[in-house]
């Protein structure tokens, strides 16, 4: 196991013992002060943890952290390692040509900036004839996952008339092994949509057994509850209440950090605007149990949609498609406030100046096999 002293000084300890209720826990301010002390070399974990006398009175000898271990990371010069560039026709019928890696790199649609940020974009320089498809990028991890904590840190997210981007996970033989859309929207939307697609008989529990899966109305609103197949392939969803969670407002605020936790208990999604990212995420020792509900945007509890049955072997995907079944769908584009029709929109390259991802990192964490990240003897 890895020993992270800074994480001990910052995160809220979970005491491994029975009858440990009503212990005095440090406040956020004290945790931040411990972090400053650690940087200054002033380590005093026992004094700054829950009162030692309270712990000893209960016969507790260790403070332990339930936690996640980083298993995969994409950032900087190596960001595009171990992804496959999808280069066949778009299954959502978008007006795009998805390019392979060498083509996308040569045309400046996939590259690493000098500051280490990874950029993926749709072509925004070429003017095309009516109905001609525009070059774009879609990438998928070579690795598939079962359970984990998946965190995206991005400063720019694609948006604009005719644009339909997504950051999502999907299993083989769709929809039988599931799909979870963590970031998705179209056209001039200003609210992100969080959606699951599954085989039949999976639904969102609007009154979950575990209240940790209950999403406050102030955070997001529940849409369709049936996640299974339908003629419209709409899935089940939550719509973010924040009008800066998608589109121009999101990018103006410096982007966001999105996190999806997938366990046997279900799936949860959080969206943290820039400046509101939890310190444990920044330090690389995320503890979702500490994040609360202010930024909880979606909850799919296993009580009505078993996570181990409906979500399996899922890979991570970035894409930018144009028009297609949703953005260019009947009535959707026409009611979006965008000019003309979607096919006409695709003709002009400058219309897609904002159809790009600018990504700091993607990180995947999984639970340590023994269930604990670190034990500290008192």
Secondary structure, DSSP 8 states (H G I E B T S, - for coil): ----HHHHHHS--EE-STT-TT-----HHHHHHHHHHHHTT---HHHHSS-HHHHHHTT--EEEE--EEEEEEE-GGGTTTTEEE--S--TT-BSEEE--HHHHHHTTSEEE-TTS-EEEE---S----TT--EEE-EEEESS-BSSEEEEEEEEE---STTEEEEEEEE-STTTTT-EEEEEE--TT--S-EEEEE-SSS-B--TT-SSGGG---TTTEEE---B-S--TT---EEEEES-TTSSSHHHHHTT-EEEEEEEETTEEEEEEEETT---HHHHTT---GGGS-STTEEEEEETTTS-HHHH--SBEEEEEEEEBHHHHTSTTTTTTTT-SS-HHHHHT-GGGGTT-EEEEEEEEEEEE-TTS-SEEEE-
